[in-house]
Every structure is written in C-alpha cells, then in structure tokens.
Amino acid sequence: MKEADLNQIGVPEVYEVLDATALGRRLGFKRATVLAYLSRRNFRHIPRPNRQLAMGPIWYEKSVREWEAKREDQAGGR
C-alpha cells in the first residue's frame, strides 16, 4: 500500500491500515485466501473491510482487534 494512496482517503492518524496481505499474515492466511473469502462475501473467517478502494480493500487495525476479541468471546461462550 502506498503512502500517497493513504493520504488521499483521509485515514485517521491513530489507525494502522492493513491490506489483504497484512490481514492474511495477521490471521494466519495467505493473501489469496483472504481475497477468496472477500469475493465470496464469507465473513466468518475474516472481518469486513473498513473501506473498499480501487487498489483493494483495507482494514483498520483497531477494527481487526475488536473483531478478534468478539470472535474469541463467541468461541469461549460455546
């Protein structure tokens, strides 16, 4: 992801931005797996992207952390 692209979309300073590759690394998937889930609109294994740009989807680190915490709570409650 290019710095110039991020400057154009107005990402808040406190937010770290993840692309499909970084999200895949974070969740233990390959980039292709993240993109396959995204194209099938299968959001059981990945969070919904915060923005959909021409260069691809992006996720905010904070929203990914919240999604992971929610998922852990649901798994613990089973």
VENMO-V535897 format. One record per residue. N is the residue number from 1. SS is DSSP state (H for helix, E for strand, - for the rest). D_FIRST is the distance of its C-alpha to the first C-alpha in Angstrom with 1 decimal. Layout:
n=N ss=SS d_first=D_FIRST
n=N ss=SS d_first=D_FIRST
This chain:
n=1 ss=- d_first=0.0
n=2 ss=- d_first=3.8
n=3 ss=H d_first=6.7
n=4 ss=H d_first=8.7
n=5 ss=H d_first=7.2
n=6 ss=H d_first=7.8
n=7 ss=H d_first=11.0
n=8 ss=H d_first=12.2
n=9 ss=H d_first=12.3
n=10 ss=- d_first=14.2
n=11 ss=- d_first=12.9
n=12 ss=- d_first=15.9
n=13 ss=- d_first=15.9
n=14 ss=- d_first=17.2
n=15 ss=- d_first=14.5
n=16 ss=- d_first=11.9
n=17 ss=E d_first=9.0
n=18 ss=E d_first=8.5
n=19 ss=- d_first=7.0
n=20 ss=H d_first=9.9
n=21 ss=H d_first=9.8
n=22 ss=H d_first=9.9
n=23 ss=H d_first=12.5
n=24 ss=H d_first=14.4
n=25 ss=H d_first=14.8
n=26 ss=H d_first=15.9
n=27 ss=H d_first=18.4
n=28 ss=- d_first=19.5
n=29 ss=- d_first=18.4
n=30 ss=- d_first=16.8
n=31 ss=H d_first=13.7
n=32 ss=H d_first=16.4
n=33 ss=H d_first=18.5
n=34 ss=H d_first=16.1
n=35 ss=H d_first=15.6
n=36 ss=H d_first=19.4
n=37 ss=H d_first=20.2
n=38 ss=H d_first=18.0
n=39 ss=H d_first=19.7
n=40 ss=- d_first=23.0
n=41 ss=- d_first=22.4
n=42 ss=- d_first=23.5
n=43 ss=- d_first=22.5
n=44 ss=- d_first=25.0
n=45 ss=- d_first=22.6
n=46 ss=- d_first=19.3
n=47 ss=- d_first=18.9
n=48 ss=- d_first=18.3
n=49 ss=- d_first=14.9
n=50 ss=- d_first=15.0
n=51 ss=E d_first=13.4
n=52 ss=E d_first=13.2
n=53 ss=E d_first=11.1
n=54 ss=- d_first=11.7
n=55 ss=- d_first=8.3
n=56 ss=E d_first=9.4
n=57 ss=E d_first=10.5
n=58 ss=E d_first=9.3
n=59 ss=E d_first=11.9
n=60 ss=E d_first=13.1
n=61 ss=H d_first=14.4
n=62 ss=H d_first=17.8
n=63 ss=H d_first=18.3
n=64 ss=H d_first=17.5
n=65 ss=H d_first=20.1
n=66 ss=H d_first=22.5
n=67 ss=H d_first=22.2
n=68 ss=H d_first=22.9
n=69 ss=H d_first=25.9
n=70 ss=H d_first=27.2
n=71 ss=H d_first=27.0
n=72 ss=H d_first=28.9
n=73 ss=H d_first=31.5
n=74 ss=H d_first=32.1
n=75 ss=H d_first=32.4
n=76 ss=H d_first=34.9
n=77 ss=- d_first=36.9
n=78 ss=- d_first=37.7
